[in-house]
């Protein structure tokens, strides 16, 4: 941002007006798209979150909403509409007016649902306008501290000698799918133990009832540092900033394995090009904010690699294809 300072002689009305006009002309490109008219005529924008307050999606929404307000120059309201693995919120946005006044902030389950549920109340491929992927977060394969496996290679070896269990927060959950992809890529069979939520699953892994869990880095980091969980590998292509000494799955011997949790922002289908450009630019500006960047990194994540967000839609489609194959090959259901 360009800052203008007064000269020793002080301001005059003429100079003030001239510099203000010049400042408007020199403003960053992200404001240009909405200079002639705000989104939806300037009325409040509702950012609908597909999960309850306190979760990762909600946290991202409440972190970025004030920065979107500043970038757009209009109110952004966060509204939680949890239920049906995000389908209730997505359905509401799919039916909303295509003026940018109602947006969806979802989770990586958006790419899973089309294959996991036989019938959705919308077509994921055509009912939305992808605007951005805010950030990506790796998982980490953790085990009970007393578990005999000291590495991923040990897990693979032991799984071929005896039955090994891994916990998840439920059938079709991110943790379940991470385990299913691990089985596929590592050429092993594990026994999936579904819990009602990640908290109970993690507690039983810490307690030794189940040895393995594909945990969210943010929620497990404190337990890892306290020695209550032992990390074996992160599920991203690069090592996590918060766990620099923990290898990636590729480094641990499982090639072609990457599992990320992520948060997209989508609008209804049919958003006008200028409205889409305004929203994408505002999101980009928000993601450049030091506070937002710091919060994402504190949670073990990284801002989406493509700052321009031109590849956001392609990324979402690629994720849908990946999990469609895993779900079909491993015959995963929600039951």
C-alpha atoms as one frame of an Amber mdcrd trajectory, in Angstrom:
protein
   0.000   0.000   0.000   1.308   3.491  -0.852   1.430   5.918   2.095   1.368
   9.661   1.422   2.739  12.127   3.962   2.241  15.944   4.214   5.065  18.346
   3.476   6.386  20.785   6.038   4.151  23.409   4.545   0.977  21.555   5.526
  -2.059  20.560   3.504  -4.130  22.819   1.339  -7.631  21.839   0.204  -6.508
  21.694  -3.405  -3.510  19.460  -2.686  -5.553  17.213  -0.390  -8.149  16.609
  -3.069  -5.498  16.093  -5.722  -3.567  13.522  -3.665  -6.761  11.722  -2.634
  -7.701  11.394  -6.278  -4.206  10.249  -7.177  -4.280   7.708  -4.332  -7.486
   6.283  -5.701  -5.919   5.915  -9.116  -2.807   4.253  -7.686  -4.670   1.906
  -5.343  -3.838  -1.801  -5.513  -5.439  -3.703  -8.426  -7.677  -5.691  -6.101
  -9.926  -2.674  -5.459 -10.384  -1.824  -9.113 -12.953  -4.472  -9.879 -15.462
  -3.153  -7.335 -14.716   0.542  -7.578 -17.790   1.182  -9.733 -20.173  -0.956
  -7.717 -20.005  -3.166  -4.678 -20.980  -6.830  -4.581 -24.773  -7.271  -4.486
 -25.247  -3.514  -4.372 -23.286  -3.221  -1.145 -25.646  -5.269   1.049 -24.142
  -7.576   3.707 -22.486 -10.748   2.439 -23.335 -13.939   4.302 -20.509 -16.470
   4.561 -22.225 -19.765   5.350 -20.023 -22.298   7.139 -20.883 -25.959   6.665
 -19.756 -27.053  10.138 -20.469 -26.014  13.760 -18.758 -23.217  15.683 -15.325
 -24.099  17.014 -14.247 -26.412  14.196 -11.574 -25.825  11.586 -13.930 -24.459
   8.919 -15.538 -22.079  11.407 -12.144 -20.893  12.602 -11.067 -20.110   9.040
 -14.304 -18.245   8.391 -13.971 -16.063  11.477 -10.305 -15.417  10.748 -10.871
 -14.261   7.190 -14.266 -12.514   7.457 -12.963  -9.214   8.947 -10.275  -9.030
   6.263 -12.867  -9.606   3.540 -14.926  -6.791   5.034 -11.942  -4.474   4.790
 -11.116  -5.540   1.232 -14.683  -5.262  -0.050 -15.796  -2.276   1.993 -19.001
  -4.016   3.070 -20.215  -6.193   5.906 -19.433  -9.930   5.928 -21.516 -12.042
   8.325 -20.515 -15.592   9.313 -23.415 -18.025   9.665 -23.035 -21.667  10.738
 -25.334 -24.208   9.106 -24.058 -27.613  10.148 -25.474 -30.987   9.195 -25.326
 -33.845   6.701 -21.554 -33.542   6.149 -21.926 -30.055   4.770 -24.892 -30.752
   2.509 -27.300 -28.393   4.294 -25.023 -25.388   3.909 -24.045 -26.264   0.349
 -27.678 -26.725  -0.631 -28.587 -23.294   0.714 -25.796 -21.616  -1.243 -26.618
 -23.560  -4.415 -30.154 -22.120  -4.254 -29.052 -18.558  -3.444 -29.181 -15.617
  -5.828 -26.106 -15.457  -8.057 -25.093 -11.960  -6.959 -22.317 -12.781  -4.469
 -24.381 -11.982  -1.370 -24.333 -15.610  -0.156 -21.113 -17.660  -0.160 -20.107
 -21.072   1.143 -17.042 -21.823   3.248 -16.748 -25.613   3.308 -14.186 -28.286
   4.102 -12.468 -30.986   2.058 -15.604 -33.106   2.507 -17.017 -31.052  -0.392
 -14.878 -33.189  -2.730 -15.822 -36.436  -0.988 -19.590 -36.104  -0.738 -20.415
 -36.678  -4.441 -18.938 -40.185  -4.206 -19.886 -40.953  -0.621 -23.589 -40.124
  -0.868 -25.741 -41.674  -3.622 -27.865 -38.543  -4.016 -27.068 -34.946  -3.140
 -29.576 -32.049  -3.227 -27.333 -30.328  -5.795 -24.796 -31.163  -8.479 -21.353
 -30.364  -7.048 -19.890 -29.951 -10.538 -22.430 -27.424 -11.845 -24.204 -25.767
  -8.907 -21.277 -23.661  -7.681 -18.688 -21.112  -8.749 -15.337 -21.988  -7.116
 -13.727 -18.790  -5.833 -10.789 -19.926  -3.729  -9.086 -22.576  -1.675  -7.948
 -20.730   1.431  -5.383 -23.078   2.900  -4.258 -26.692   3.021  -3.572 -28.660
   6.203  -1.741 -31.989   6.391  -2.673 -34.847   8.663  -0.137 -36.827  10.643
  -0.071 -40.574  11.254   0.301 -40.960  15.011   0.452 -43.964  17.283   0.240
 -44.871  20.936   3.621 -44.007  22.502   4.154 -47.620  23.583   3.288 -49.074
  20.157   6.059 -51.343  18.884   6.254 -49.711  15.436   8.857 -46.943  15.345
   8.364 -46.024  11.690   5.934 -46.317   8.787   7.985 -49.218   7.459   7.445
 -50.975  10.791   3.689 -50.410  10.452   3.716 -51.947   6.970   5.764 -54.921
   8.168   3.586 -55.524  11.236   0.361 -55.241   9.208   1.519 -58.199   7.131
   2.178 -60.244  10.255  -0.993 -59.485  12.222  -4.163 -57.408  12.171  -3.594
 -53.719  12.927  -6.370 -51.292  13.795  -6.604 -47.596  13.052  -9.149 -45.188
  14.496 -11.142 -42.501  12.695 -13.828 -39.964  13.535 -16.402 -41.961  11.558
 -17.159 -43.814   8.339 -16.269 -41.679   5.356 -14.408 -39.126   7.491 -11.126
 -37.519   6.474  -9.256 -39.862   8.817 -11.006 -42.908   7.382 -10.147 -41.877
   3.836  -6.541 -41.133   4.798  -6.276 -44.677   6.127  -7.931 -46.138   3.045
  -5.507 -44.347   0.739  -2.609 -45.519   2.907  -3.778 -49.118   2.514  -4.006
 -48.632  -1.232  -0.621 -46.960  -1.670   1.267 -49.135   0.852  -0.329 -52.389
  -0.296  -1.580 -53.388   3.151  -4.853 -54.100   4.908  -5.719 -52.404   8.185
  -8.858 -52.726  10.301 -10.843 -49.510  10.469 -12.390 -48.616  13.845 -14.956
 -45.814  13.481 -15.688 -43.487  16.396 -18.254 -40.734  16.823 -15.839 -37.869
  16.476 -12.122 -37.225  16.393 -11.859 -36.489  20.117 -12.938 -39.954  21.313
 -10.801 -41.596  18.618  -7.695 -39.681  19.663  -8.337 -40.395  23.339  -8.444
 -44.135  22.707  -5.211 -43.980  20.704  -3.524 -42.123  23.558  -4.964 -44.719
  25.941  -3.681 -47.639  23.876  -7.049 -49.133  22.879  -6.278 -48.541  19.172
  -2.676 -48.069  18.010  -2.970 -45.814  14.936  -4.765 -42.616  13.931  -4.477
 -40.185  11.010  -4.841 -37.046  13.096  -5.306 -33.406  12.241  -1.994 -31.659
  12.921  -3.585 -28.724  14.750  -5.615 -30.871  17.157  -2.853 -33.389  17.824
   0.177 -31.087  18.059  -0.166 -30.434  21.786  -0.476 -34.164  22.530   2.546
 -34.900  20.350   4.649 -32.311  22.176   3.451 -33.693  25.515   4.540 -37.213
  24.520   0.999 -38.598  24.558   1.143 -39.411  20.835   4.116 -40.388  18.689
   4.200 -39.049  15.105   5.306 -41.385  12.313   4.749 -39.346   9.129   2.881
 -36.311   7.838   0.514 -36.745   4.913   1.672 -33.735   2.862   4.235 -33.668
   0.069   6.461 -31.391   2.166   7.276 -31.559   5.861   5.001 -29.575   8.158
   6.439 -26.399   9.676   5.095 -27.399  13.067   6.646 -30.897  12.847   9.943
 -30.331  11.018  11.543 -33.560  12.262   8.671 -35.796  11.116   9.117 -37.304
   7.627   6.563 -37.169   4.838   4.930 -40.393   3.713   7.134 -40.367   0.608
  10.236 -40.041   2.778   8.901 -42.843   4.961   8.583 -45.165   1.977   5.006
 -44.704   0.713   5.142 -42.990  -2.684   2.222 -41.254  -4.355   0.539 -40.512
  -1.028  -0.766 -37.063  -0.172  -3.781 -36.226   1.957  -4.693 -32.637   2.721
  -7.585 -31.045   4.505  -8.593 -27.723   2.973 -11.240 -25.021   3.020 -12.811
 -23.737  -0.198 -15.003 -20.689  -0.709 -17.681 -21.090  -3.365 -20.562 -19.034
  -4.677 -23.677 -20.157  -6.529 -23.395 -21.021 -10.213 -23.787 -18.135 -12.604
 -21.889 -15.425 -10.726 -21.190 -12.549 -13.133 -17.543 -12.332 -14.162 -16.992
  -8.952 -12.493 -18.496 -10.152  -9.213 -16.311 -13.264  -9.269 -13.222 -11.171
  -9.998 -14.047  -8.803  -7.135 -14.528 -11.637  -4.656 -11.424 -13.555  -5.737
  -9.303 -10.415  -5.455 -10.694  -9.612  -2.005  -9.993 -13.154  -0.797  -6.477
 -12.915  -2.155  -5.966  -9.625  -0.306  -7.276 -11.194   2.911  -4.891 -14.142
   2.591  -1.957 -11.735   2.276  -2.727 -10.281   5.704  -0.028 -11.117   8.273
  -2.579 -12.022  10.947  -4.373 -14.475   8.661  -1.107 -15.990   7.454   0.136
 -16.367  11.022  -3.082 -18.052  12.152  -2.974 -20.554   9.287   0.626 -21.444
  10.032  -0.135 -21.705  13.733  -2.658 -24.393  12.818  -0.011 -26.285  10.844
  -1.221 -25.226   7.405  -0.161 -23.180   4.416  -2.015 -20.700   2.255  -3.126
 -22.286  -1.026  -0.138 -22.427  -3.351  -1.805 -20.486  -6.188  -2.229 -16.935
  -4.887  -4.156 -15.951  -8.023  -6.695 -18.716  -7.261  -6.948 -19.494 -10.982
  -6.397 -23.185 -10.260  -8.809 -23.433  -7.301 -11.552 -25.049  -9.373  -9.083
 -27.486 -10.931  -7.745 -28.433  -7.493 -11.257 -29.175  -6.235 -12.016 -31.315
  -9.319  -8.757 -33.238  -8.876  -9.616 -33.934  -5.240 -13.070 -35.152  -6.259
 -11.529 -37.574  -8.757  -8.980 -38.858  -6.206 -11.543 -39.653  -3.535 -14.065
 -41.050  -6.014 -11.523 -43.716  -6.933 -10.550 -44.465  -3.334 -14.180 -44.720
  -2.225 -15.062 -47.000  -5.125 -11.961 -49.203  -4.866 -12.198 -49.590  -1.083
 -16.020 -49.844  -1.123 -16.368 -47.135   1.520 -19.830 -46.222   2.757 -21.210
 -44.037   5.528 -22.937 -47.018   7.142
